[in-house]
Amino acid sequence: MQNAETDINQWVNDYTEELLRRASYKINNHEDAKDIVQETFLAAAKSLDKFQGKSSPKTWLFSILNNKIIDYYRKNSKKPKTSDIDTVSFFFDNDGGWNAPQKPNNWEIQDNEQHLLDNYEVIEVLNYCIENLPEKFNTVIKSKYYTKKKTEEICQELGISATNIWQIMHRAKLRLRGCIEQNWFVKVNK
């Protein structure tokens, strides 16, 4: 037992920083990432007798971490996330017709100006809007566009169909559009 404790203690010292960096990149919430790294080491300690040394401890820990991240997204994708953005009233008027698209004068970027996604304020609003999407929408958008995962891989991780993922992406894009337009006004008009 002393050897197992020594192994785990050494692994905590050697790999915590790398595991935390990976978890923070995948989750984008530092506190949750720290919890997942702790869960990774707990799971490793509980199943240390199953570790046969066929891979390096680092590889084994990272595979446990990846499973913990998948579990995190599965658990959180089932939780409804409330948003302060009323998408329906933003896009539609009281009679059910489309509201005219709204954007401030400086939304248009001239050819000689910087690209829109190089603008810090736009990125700040975009990140705010992504973080305020419902959890499943947030997970799908980040998986597809941040980590460049294939649709099949996202479907498998979240346990949803390809039809469902495209519907989620469409709804997420509508919400992002509304949120960006709404919050861009607030930021620009401050």
N, C-alpha and C positions, 0 to 999 in steps of 0.2 A: 504493500500500500504506500509506503514511503516513496518508492520510485515513481508511482503514478502521480502522487502529489507534486513531486519534484518536476515531472514532465509538464503538468498543467501550469505550475507556477512559472516555469521557464517559457512556456508557450505564451502565457499572458504577457510576460516581459518582452518577448521577441516579436509578437505578432499583433498586439492590440492596436498599435498605430495604423498599420496597414489595413486591418479589418475595419477600423473605424473610418478610415478614409474611403474605403469601398462602400461601406454602408451609408455614409453621408452623401456620397455621390448618387447612390441608387434611390435614397429616400428623400433627401433634401430637407430633413428635419433632424437637427443634430441631437436633440434629446432622445428621439425615437431610435436614431442610429446607435447611440450609446447603449440603450436598452437591448437592442438586437445583438450587439457585440457581447454583452453580458450573457444573454441567452445562449449565444453560440458557445461560449466557454462552459456554461453549465451543462449544455447538451453533450459537449465533448467529454466533460468530467464523468457524466453518467454513463457514457458508452465507451469509455477509454479501453475497456477490455475487448471491445470489438475492433479497435484499431490494430491492424495487423502489420503496419509498417510497409505496405506495398506501395504507398505513395508517401510523399513528405508530409510532416505534420501541417505545414502551411497549406498544402493542397487540400488536405482533409478538413481543416478548419474553414477554408474558403468554401468548400462544398456545403458544409453545415450552414455557414453564413448565408449562402445563396438560397438555401431552403427556408431559412428564417425570414429572409426578405420576401420571398414568394408568399409565405404564410401571412406576413404583415399586410401585404397588398390584398390577399384574399379576404382577410378579416375586415380590413378597412373598406373594401369595395362594397361590402354588404351594409355598411352604416350609411344612413342618409346624411348628407351634409347640407346644411341650410346656407343660403346665400342671401345677401342683402340686395341682390340684383333681381328685379322683377323683369325677366326677359320678355314675357308676353306683352306687358304694357309698354315696354320700350320699343318693340317692333310694330305693334298694332295700335290703331286708334280705338276710340270707344265704339265705333261702328263696325269694327272687325277688319277695316282696311289697313294696308301697310302705311306706317309712318314714313315720311320722306327721310332718306338717309341724312344724317347730320354729321358734320365734321367741321372743326375750326379752320380758319383760313390758313394757318401754317401747317395743316396736316399734309398738304401736297408738298412734295419735295421736288425742287427744281433739279434739272440735269446737272448743274454745276455744284449742287449742295451734297452733303453726305447722304448715304443710303439710309433709309428709314430705320433699319435694324441696327445701324451704328449709333443711333441717337439714344443716349443713356435714359432719358425720360420715357421714351417709348418702351424700352426694355423693362424699366421699372414698373410701368403700368401693365405690360404683358405678364410679367412674373406675378404681380399682385392678382391679376385676373385668373391665371392658371391655378394659383394656390387657393382661390375661392371657388373653383369648380367643385361640384359634388365629387366625392372621393373616387368613384369608379371612372368618371370623366377625366379627372386629374391623372389617374393611373394610366389610362389608355393614351392620353395625349403625351405624357412624359415617356412612356414606353416606345411609342411610335416615332416621336420626333426628337427626343433627347438621347435615348439609347439606341435608336434606329433598329428596333426589333421588327422582325417580320410579323405580319398579321397572325399567322398560324401560331407562332410562339406566344404572342399576347393572349390569344384565345385559350391556349392550353394552360397558361399560368393563371388566368382568371376564371377558367371554366365556363366560357361563353362561346357562342357560335360566331361565325364570320359575319353573318347578317346582323347580329346584335352589335358587333364591334363597329361596323360601318354606321349603324344608327347612332351609337354612342358618340362616334367621332363627329357626325353631322350636327348633333345637338350640342356637343361641346364647342364646336366652331361657331355656332350661332350665339351661344352664351359668351364666348370669348369676344366675338365681334361687338356684341352689345356692351359688355363690360369695358372693353377698350375705348369704344366711342364715348361711353358715359364718363369714364374716369379720365380720359384724355381731356375732356372739357374741364373737369374739376382742376386738373393739374395746370392746364393752359391758362385758365381764368383766375388762378390764385393771385 
